[in-house]
């Protein structure tokens, strides 16, 4: 998922330092969990259904959160495979 947006040659394309990512090429994830445990989500899950969170700027929110945590490591997880 991250292979085409990494600067350099990482040993693992699913676990990458945020500072090594090209945020312009990064696919927009549905969720982000920050190092301090804050959960950001495009959708708010309510029991077995979901309601769309009113965040018309979700892509900008993702980039803002990642820029704030440049020293963190991004682990891409696909739970639907």
Secondary structure by P-SEA (a helix, b strand, c coil): ccccccccccccccccccccccccccccccccccccccccccccccccbbbbccccaaaaaaaaaaaaaccbbbbbbcccc
